[in-house]
């Protein structure tokens, strides 16, 4: 078991899901490209989507804020000029996007975390300076939106930072999309995360890195914390010999 000290220097918090546990399901997976029937964006698609999005929102040529709640917190796709703790009302984290690539395969689909309506989400606002807006968002568009229609389309939201409403970009789940999976229990999600992996790594590794970074930011997401405990328990139990094996000569 490893542990991390909170950002406030407080007590050590146990982190049950560990790199050692996650390594038990690590494996090399070749990227076979988009599965049959999946349509991906072209460069022209990305450019048109970005320009339409910027024109439809409050952006007027200044810098922009992006709300990070998952991998953007530990692996941003752009140069972050400033990071500020923030809360996004009306949304919460959820493993709800079915993956057959990246962290899953067609034979063993995985799950990606996104945002779905309800509750609130603690995360961080990441600022992109004005001169870098288009170049940075081009990278972000390609990372967050790979298929057509996108699983997690961008939208403008109002996050709260230091008591101030801040307009920001967030990528949230399309609940009408073909890859949206709703209503799963944490046990069902854990079962998938303990098995699925792709050329970007496993779902369990994604969960570990997210929990790790949230703890560093002194953010405790109760649902994710319970989920990582279930995943850790499953991985630990999978490494234990069966009763019959322990008695075999």
DODOZA-297635 format. One record per residue (C-alpha): residue number from 1; residue in one letter; x, y, z. Coordinates in nm, 3 decimals, m for minus. Layout:
<site num="NUM" residuo="A" xx="X" yy="Y" zz="Z"/>
...
REM end
This chain:
<site num="1" residuo="X" xx="0.000" yy="0.000" zz="0.000"/>
<site num="2" residuo="X" xx="0.128" yy="0.345" zz="m0.090"/>
<site num="3" residuo="X" xx="0.017" yy="0.681" zz="0.044"/>
<site num="4" residuo="X" xx="0.016" yy="1.046" zz="m0.049"/>
<site num="5" residuo="X" xx="0.022" yy="1.358" zz="0.164"/>
<site num="6" residuo="X" xx="m0.248" yy="1.610" zz="0.092"/>
<site num="7" residuo="X" xx="m0.166" yy="1.945" zz="m0.063"/>
<site num="8" residuo="X" xx="m0.224" yy="2.107" zz="0.275"/>
<site num="9" residuo="X" xx="0.051" yy="1.897" zz="0.434"/>
<site num="10" residuo="X" xx="m0.206" yy="1.706" zz="0.641"/>
<site num="11" residuo="X" xx="m0.223" yy="1.344" zz="0.738"/>
<site num="12" residuo="X" xx="m0.118" yy="1.067" zz="0.505"/>
<site num="13" residuo="X" xx="m0.404" yy="0.914" zz="0.313"/>
<site num="14" residuo="X" xx="m0.383" yy="0.547" zz="0.218"/>
<site num="15" residuo="X" xx="m0.403" yy="0.473" zz="m0.151"/>
<site num="16" residuo="X" xx="m0.500" yy="0.111" zz="m0.195"/>
<site num="17" residuo="X" xx="m0.465" yy="0.089" zz="m0.573"/>
<site num="18" residuo="X" xx="m0.092" yy="0.072" zz="m0.641"/>
<site num="19" residuo="X" xx="0.137" yy="0.056" zz="m0.945"/>
<site num="20" residuo="X" xx="0.228" yy="m0.298" zz="m0.841"/>
<site num="21" residuo="X" xx="m0.137" yy="m0.408" zz="m0.853"/>
<site num="22" residuo="X" xx="m0.195" yy="m0.232" zz="m1.183"/>
<site num="23" residuo="X" xx="0.115" yy="m0.393" zz="m1.334"/>
<site num="24" residuo="X" xx="m0.050" yy="m0.735" zz="m1.297"/>
<site num="25" residuo="X" xx="m0.275" yy="m0.664" zz="m1.593"/>
<site num="26" residuo="X" xx="m0.023" yy="m0.464" zz="m1.798"/>
<site num="27" residuo="X" xx="0.038" yy="m0.605" zz="m2.145"/>
<site num="28" residuo="X" xx="0.149" yy="m0.496" zz="m2.488"/>
<site num="29" residuo="X" xx="m0.145" yy="m0.428" zz="m2.718"/>
<site num="30" residuo="X" xx="m0.098" yy="m0.330" zz="m3.080"/>
<site num="31" residuo="X" xx="m0.302" yy="m0.042" zz="m3.217"/>
<site num="32" residuo="X" xx="m0.505" yy="m0.193" zz="m3.498"/>
<site num="33" residuo="X" xx="m0.668" yy="0.138" zz="m3.581"/>
<site num="34" residuo="X" xx="m1.038" yy="0.222" zz="m3.577"/>
<site num="35" residuo="X" xx="m1.266" yy="m0.083" zz="m3.562"/>
<site num="36" residuo="X" xx="m1.479" yy="m0.157" zz="m3.871"/>
<site num="37" residuo="X" xx="m1.771" yy="0.080" zz="m3.904"/>
<site num="38" residuo="X" xx="m1.614" yy="0.352" zz="m3.691"/>
<site num="39" residuo="X" xx="m1.575" yy="0.689" zz="m3.863"/>
<site num="40" residuo="X" xx="m1.293" yy="0.918" zz="m3.751"/>
<site num="41" residuo="X" xx="m1.248" yy="1.291" zz="m3.796"/>
<site num="42" residuo="X" xx="m1.036" yy="1.429" zz="m4.078"/>
<site num="43" residuo="X" xx="m0.815" yy="1.735" zz="m4.033"/>
<site num="44" residuo="X" xx="m1.083" yy="1.938" zz="m4.211"/>
<site num="45" residuo="X" xx="m1.346" yy="1.803" zz="m3.971"/>
<site num="46" residuo="X" xx="m1.140" yy="1.909" zz="m3.670"/>
<site num="47" residuo="X" xx="m1.076" yy="2.255" zz="m3.809"/>
<site num="48" residuo="X" xx="m1.442" yy="2.315" zz="m3.893"/>
<site num="49" residuo="X" xx="m1.555" yy="2.186" zz="m3.552"/>
<site num="50" residuo="X" xx="m1.311" yy="2.411" zz="m3.367"/>
<site num="51" residuo="X" xx="m1.401" yy="2.723" zz="m3.563"/>
<site num="52" residuo="X" xx="m1.775" yy="2.660" zz="m3.525"/>
<site num="53" residuo="X" xx="m1.734" yy="2.604" zz="m3.153"/>
<site num="54" residuo="X" xx="m1.531" yy="2.921" zz="m3.095"/>
<site num="55" residuo="X" xx="m1.777" yy="3.126" zz="m3.301"/>
<site num="56" residuo="X" xx="m2.075" yy="2.993" zz="m3.106"/>
<site num="57" residuo="X" xx="m1.946" yy="3.082" zz="m2.760"/>
<site num="58" residuo="X" xx="m1.816" yy="3.376" zz="m2.558"/>
<site num="59" residuo="X" xx="m1.463" yy="3.368" zz="m2.702"/>
<site num="60" residuo="X" xx="m1.355" yy="3.702" zz="m2.845"/>
<site num="61" residuo="X" xx="m0.986" yy="3.643" zz="m2.916"/>
<site num="62" residuo="X" xx="m0.866" yy="3.638" zz="m2.556"/>
<site num="63" residuo="X" xx="m0.728" yy="3.343" zz="m2.361"/>
<site num="64" residuo="X" xx="m0.957" yy="3.054" zz="m2.268"/>
<site num="65" residuo="X" xx="m1.005" yy="2.830" zz="m1.968"/>
<site num="66" residuo="X" xx="m1.047" yy="2.452" zz="m1.990"/>
<site num="67" residuo="X" xx="m1.199" yy="2.259" zz="m1.701"/>
<site num="68" residuo="X" xx="m0.990" yy="1.952" zz="m1.619"/>
<site num="69" residuo="X" xx="m1.134" yy="1.666" zz="m1.418"/>
<site num="70" residuo="X" xx="m0.945" yy="1.355" zz="m1.533"/>
<site num="71" residuo="X" xx="m0.642" yy="1.295" zz="m1.751"/>
<site num="72" residuo="X" xx="m0.603" yy="1.665" zz="m1.831"/>
<site num="73" residuo="X" xx="m0.498" yy="1.710" zz="m1.468"/>
<site num="74" residuo="X" xx="m0.202" yy="1.475" zz="m1.502"/>
<site num="75" residuo="X" xx="m0.138" yy="1.479" zz="m1.876"/>
<site num="76" residuo="X" xx="m0.261" yy="1.801" zz="m2.038"/>
<site num="77" residuo="X" xx="m0.254" yy="1.821" zz="m2.416"/>
<site num="78" residuo="X" xx="m0.132" yy="2.181" zz="m2.417"/>
<site num="79" residuo="X" xx="0.090" yy="2.431" zz="m2.236"/>
<site num="80" residuo="X" xx="m0.094" yy="2.543" zz="m1.923"/>
<site num="81" residuo="X" xx="m0.037" yy="2.910" zz="m1.847"/>
<site num="82" residuo="X" xx="m0.219" yy="2.894" zz="m1.512"/>
<site num="83" residuo="X" xx="m0.405" yy="2.637" zz="m1.304"/>
<site num="84" residuo="X" xx="m0.674" yy="2.725" zz="m1.050"/>
<site num="85" residuo="X" xx="m0.883" yy="2.497" zz="m0.827"/>
<site num="86" residuo="X" xx="m1.246" yy="2.503" zz="m0.936"/>
<site num="87" residuo="X" xx="m1.584" yy="2.335" zz="m0.905"/>
<site num="88" residuo="X" xx="m1.818" yy="2.253" zz="m1.191"/>
<site num="89" residuo="X" xx="m2.179" yy="2.246" zz="m1.062"/>
<site num="90" residuo="X" xx="m2.427" yy="2.009" zz="m1.218"/>
<site num="91" residuo="X" xx="m2.179" yy="1.744" zz="m1.334"/>
<site num="92" residuo="X" xx="m1.996" yy="1.446" zz="m1.186"/>
<site num="93" residuo="X" xx="m1.728" yy="1.198" zz="m1.295"/>
<site num="94" residuo="X" xx="m1.843" yy="0.866" zz="m1.435"/>
<site num="95" residuo="X" xx="m1.688" yy="0.577" zz="m1.628"/>
<site num="96" residuo="X" xx="m1.950" yy="0.579" zz="m1.900"/>
<site num="97" residuo="X" xx="m1.789" yy="0.565" zz="m2.245"/>
<site num="98" residuo="X" xx="m1.731" yy="0.224" zz="m2.402"/>
<site num="99" residuo="X" xx="m1.386" yy="0.191" zz="m2.559"/>
<site num="100" residuo="X" xx="m1.273" yy="m0.058" zz="m2.822"/>
<site num="101" residuo="X" xx="m0.944" yy="0.125" zz="m2.876"/>
<site num="102" residuo="X" xx="m0.687" yy="0.316" zz="m2.666"/>
<site num="103" residuo="X" xx="m0.766" yy="0.148" zz="m2.329"/>
<site num="104" residuo="X" xx="m0.970" yy="m0.140" zz="m2.465"/>
<site num="105" residuo="X" xx="m1.008" yy="m0.367" zz="m2.766"/>
<site num="106" residuo="X" xx="m1.305" yy="m0.503" zz="m2.963"/>
<site num="107" residuo="X" xx="m1.258" yy="m0.837" zz="m2.784"/>
<site num="108" residuo="X" xx="m1.225" yy="m0.677" zz="m2.439"/>
<site num="109" residuo="X" xx="m1.387" yy="m0.331" zz="m2.441"/>
<site num="110" residuo="X" xx="m1.282" yy="m0.084" zz="m2.177"/>
<site num="111" residuo="X" xx="m1.439" yy="0.224" zz="m2.021"/>
<site num="112" residuo="X" xx="m1.340" yy="0.589" zz="m2.035"/>
<site num="113" residuo="X" xx="m1.427" yy="0.841" zz="m1.767"/>
<site num="114" residuo="X" xx="m1.628" yy="1.147" zz="m1.859"/>
<site num="115" residuo="X" xx="m1.881" yy="1.381" zz="m1.703"/>
<site num="116" residuo="X" xx="m2.253" yy="1.316" zz="m1.673"/>
<site num="117" residuo="X" xx="m2.525" yy="1.543" zz="m1.529"/>
<site num="118" residuo="X" xx="m2.588" yy="1.561" zz="m1.156"/>
<site num="119" residuo="X" xx="m2.402" yy="1.664" zz="m0.843"/>
<site num="120" residuo="X" xx="m2.083" yy="1.864" zz="m0.875"/>
<site num="121" residuo="X" xx="m1.724" yy="1.800" zz="m0.974"/>
<site num="122" residuo="X" xx="m1.408" yy="1.938" zz="m0.814"/>
<site num="123" residuo="X" xx="m1.121" yy="1.982" zz="m1.055"/>
<site num="124" residuo="X" xx="m0.910" yy="2.263" zz="m1.197"/>
<site num="125" residuo="X" xx="m0.935" yy="2.540" zz="m1.452"/>
<site num="126" residuo="X" xx="m0.644" yy="2.536" zz="m1.696"/>
<site num="127" residuo="X" xx="m0.575" yy="2.861" zz="m1.882"/>
<site num="128" residuo="X" xx="m0.452" yy="2.886" zz="m2.239"/>
<site num="129" residuo="X" xx="m0.296" yy="3.221" zz="m2.331"/>
<site num="130" residuo="X" xx="m0.452" yy="3.410" zz="m2.621"/>
<site num="131" residuo="X" xx="m0.170" yy="3.355" zz="m2.875"/>
<site num="132" residuo="X" xx="m0.188" yy="2.979" zz="m2.821"/>
<site num="133" residuo="X" xx="m0.563" yy="2.927" zz="m2.818"/>
<site num="134" residuo="X" xx="m0.607" yy="2.779" zz="m3.165"/>
<site num="135" residuo="X" xx="m0.288" yy="2.572" zz="m3.167"/>
<site num="136" residuo="X" xx="m0.358" yy="2.434" zz="m2.818"/>
<site num="137" residuo="X" xx="m0.722" yy="2.359" zz="m2.887"/>
<site num="138" residuo="X" xx="m0.630" yy="2.179" zz="m3.209"/>
<site num="139" residuo="X" xx="m0.427" yy="1.936" zz="m2.998"/>
<site num="140" residuo="X" xx="m0.708" yy="1.904" zz="m2.748"/>
<site num="141" residuo="X" xx="m0.974" yy="1.847" zz="m3.017"/>
<site num="142" residuo="X" xx="m0.771" yy="1.561" zz="m3.163"/>
<site num="143" residuo="X" xx="m0.717" yy="1.401" zz="m2.826"/>
<site num="144" residuo="X" xx="m1.070" yy="1.431" zz="m2.691"/>
<site num="145" residuo="X" xx="m1.268" yy="1.371" zz="m3.009"/>
<site num="146" residuo="X" xx="m1.158" yy="1.078" zz="m3.224"/>
<site num="147" residuo="X" xx="m1.481" yy="0.935" zz="m3.363"/>
<site num="148" residuo="X" xx="m1.785" yy="1.080" zz="m3.540"/>
<site num="149" residuo="X" xx="m2.008" yy="1.167" zz="m3.370"/>
<site num="150" residuo="X" xx="m1.777" yy="1.243" zz="m3.074"/>
<site num="151" residuo="X" xx="m1.832" yy="1.056" zz="m2.750"/>
<site num="152" residuo="X" xx="m1.745" yy="1.367" zz="m2.549"/>
<site num="153" residuo="X" xx="m1.825" yy="1.683" zz="m2.746"/>
<site num="154" residuo="X" xx="m1.700" yy="2.017" zz="m2.615"/>
<site num="155" residuo="X" xx="m1.933" yy="2.264" zz="m2.452"/>
<site num="156" residuo="X" xx="m1.916" yy="2.596" zz="m2.273"/>
<site num="157" residuo="X" xx="m1.988" yy="2.576" zz="m1.900"/>
<site num="158" residuo="X" xx="m1.968" yy="2.802" zz="m1.597"/>
<site num="159" residuo="X" xx="m1.723" yy="2.679" zz="m1.335"/>
<site num="160" residuo="X" xx="m1.666" yy="2.842" zz="m0.999"/>
<site num="161" residuo="X" xx="m1.318" yy="2.943" zz="m0.885"/>
<site num="162" residuo="X" xx="m1.261" yy="3.150" zz="m0.571"/>
<site num="163" residuo="X" xx="m1.630" yy="3.241" zz="m0.568"/>
<site num="164" residuo="X" xx="m1.623" yy="3.370" zz="m0.926"/>
<site num="165" residuo="X" xx="m1.809" yy="3.224" zz="m1.224"/>
<site num="166" residuo="X" xx="m1.567" yy="3.144" zz="m1.505"/>
<site num="167" residuo="X" xx="m1.669" yy="3.045" zz="m1.856"/>
<site num="168" residuo="X" xx="m1.471" yy="2.742" zz="m1.962"/>
<site num="169" residuo="X" xx="m1.456" yy="2.458" zz="m2.211"/>
<site num="170" residuo="X" xx="m1.528" yy="2.105" zz="m2.094"/>
<site num="171" residuo="X" xx="m1.562" yy="1.773" zz="m2.272"/>
<site num="172" residuo="X" xx="m1.864" yy="1.587" zz="m2.134"/>
<site num="173" residuo="X" xx="m2.039" yy="1.265" zz="m2.231"/>
<site num="174" residuo="X" xx="m2.302" yy="1.260" zz="m2.503"/>
<site num="175" residuo="X" xx="m2.569" yy="1.045" zz="m2.338"/>
<site num="176" residuo="X" xx="m2.731" yy="0.986" zz="m2.678"/>
<site num="177" residuo="X" xx="m2.408" yy="0.867" zz="m2.833"/>
<site num="178" residuo="X" xx="m2.366" yy="0.503" zz="m2.946"/>
<site num="179" residuo="X" xx="m2.082" yy="0.441" zz="m2.701"/>
<site num="180" residuo="X" xx="m2.248" yy="0.584" zz="m2.391"/>
<site num="181" residuo="X" xx="m2.301" yy="0.327" zz="m2.116"/>
<site num="182" residuo="X" xx="m2.521" yy="0.435" zz="m1.826"/>
<site num="183" residuo="X" xx="m2.656" yy="0.274" zz="m1.514"/>
<site num="184" residuo="X" xx="m2.358" yy="0.051" zz="m1.437"/>
<site num="185" residuo="X" xx="m2.280" yy="m0.037" zz="m1.076"/>
<site num="186" residuo="X" xx="m1.931" yy="0.021" zz="m0.938"/>
<site num="187" residuo="X" xx="m1.881" yy="m0.355" zz="m0.925"/>
<site num="188" residuo="X" xx="m1.957" yy="m0.378" zz="m1.296"/>
<site num="189" residuo="X" xx="m1.726" yy="m0.089" zz="m1.378"/>
<site num="190" residuo="X" xx="m1.449" yy="m0.242" zz="m1.166"/>
<site num="191" residuo="X" xx="m1.485" yy="m0.573" zz="m1.346"/>
<site num="192" residuo="X" xx="m1.415" yy="m0.400" zz="m1.678"/>
<site num="193" residuo="X" xx="m1.128" yy="m0.184" zz="m1.548"/>
<site num="194" residuo="X" xx="m0.958" yy="m0.492" zz="m1.405"/>
<site num="195" residuo="X" xx="m0.947" yy="m0.663" zz="m1.745"/>
<site num="196" residuo="X" xx="m0.944" yy="m0.413" zz="m2.030"/>
<site num="197" residuo="X" xx="m0.628" yy="m0.269" zz="m2.182"/>
<site num="198" residuo="X" xx="m0.525" yy="m0.112" zz="m2.511"/>
<site num="199" residuo="X" xx="m0.221" yy="0.048" zz="m2.668"/>
<site num="200" residuo="X" xx="m0.255" yy="0.343" zz="m2.427"/>
<site num="201" residuo="X" xx="m0.258" yy="0.113" zz="m2.123"/>
<site num="202" residuo="X" xx="m0.524" yy="m0.032" zz="m1.895"/>
<site num="203" residuo="X" xx="m0.834" yy="0.119" zz="m1.743"/>
<site num="204" residuo="X" xx="m0.695" yy="0.042" zz="m1.397"/>
<site num="205" residuo="X" xx="m0.383" yy="0.244" zz="m1.476"/>
<site num="206" residuo="X" xx="m0.598" yy="0.537" zz="m1.586"/>
<site num="207" residuo="X" xx="m0.792" yy="0.517" zz="m1.261"/>
<site num="208" residuo="X" xx="m0.472" yy="0.502" zz="m1.056"/>
<site num="209" residuo="X" xx="m0.319" yy="0.806" zz="m1.223"/>
<site num="210" residuo="X" xx="m0.640" yy="1.004" zz="m1.183"/>
<site num="211" residuo="X" xx="m0.680" yy="0.919" zz="m0.816"/>
<site num="212" residuo="X" xx="m0.311" yy="0.992" zz="m0.759"/>
<site num="213" residuo="X" xx="m0.338" yy="1.340" zz="m0.911"/>
<site num="214" residuo="X" xx="m0.665" yy="1.422" zz="m0.738"/>
<site num="215" residuo="X" xx="m0.506" yy="1.337" zz="m0.404"/>
<site num="216" residuo="X" xx="m0.210" yy="1.563" zz="m0.486"/>
<site num="217" residuo="X" xx="m0.461" yy="1.840" zz="m0.548"/>
<site num="218" residuo="X" xx="m0.633" yy="1.754" zz="m0.218"/>
<site num="219" residuo="X" xx="m0.948" yy="1.646" zz="m0.401"/>
<site num="220" residuo="X" xx="m1.139" yy="1.348" zz="m0.267"/>
<site num="221" residuo="X" xx="m1.398" yy="1.212" zz="m0.509"/>
<site num="222" residuo="X" xx="m1.596" yy="0.967" zz="m0.295"/>
<site num="223" residuo="X" xx="m1.722" yy="0.760" zz="m0.589"/>
<site num="224" residuo="X" xx="m1.377" yy="0.725" zz="m0.746"/>
<site num="225" residuo="X" xx="m1.228" yy="0.645" zz="m0.406"/>
<site num="226" residuo="X" xx="m1.471" yy="0.358" zz="m0.355"/>
<site num="227" residuo="X" xx="m1.414" yy="0.239" zz="m0.711"/>
<site num="228" residuo="X" xx="m1.037" yy="0.223" zz="m0.672"/>
<site num="229" residuo="X" xx="m1.078" yy="0.022" zz="m0.353"/>
<site num="230" residuo="X" xx="m1.292" yy="m0.232" zz="m0.540"/>
<site num="231" residuo="X" xx="m1.043" yy="m0.249" zz="m0.828"/>
<site num="232" residuo="X" xx="m0.752" yy="m0.289" zz="m0.584"/>
<site num="233" residuo="X" xx="m0.931" yy="m0.568" zz="m0.402"/>
<site num="234" residuo="X" xx="m1.011" yy="m0.748" zz="m0.727"/>
<site num="235" residuo="X" xx="m0.653" yy="m0.728" zz="m0.852"/>
<site num="236" residuo="X" xx="m0.513" yy="m0.841" zz="m0.518"/>
<site num="237" residuo="X" xx="m0.751" yy="m1.137" zz="m0.505"/>
<site num="238" residuo="X" xx="m0.672" yy="m1.238" zz="m0.862"/>
<site num="239" residuo="X" xx="m0.309" yy="m1.288" zz="m0.762"/>
<site num="240" residuo="X" xx="m0.394" yy="m1.516" zz="m0.469"/>
<site num="241" residuo="X" xx="m0.362" yy="m1.892" zz="m0.531"/>
<site num="242" residuo="X" xx="m0.684" yy="m2.091" zz="m0.515"/>
<site num="243" residuo="X" xx="m0.744" yy="m2.329" zz="m0.227"/>
<site num="244" residuo="X" xx="m0.691" yy="m2.627" zz="m0.457"/>
<site num="245" residuo="X" xx="m0.363" yy="m2.484" zz="m0.590"/>
<site num="246" residuo="X" xx="m0.236" yy="m2.424" zz="m0.237"/>
<site num="247" residuo="X" xx="m0.286" yy="m2.793" zz="m0.155"/>
<site num="248" residuo="X" xx="m0.152" yy="m2.936" zz="m0.480"/>
<site num="249" residuo="X" xx="0.194" yy="m3.092" zz="m0.445"/>
REM end
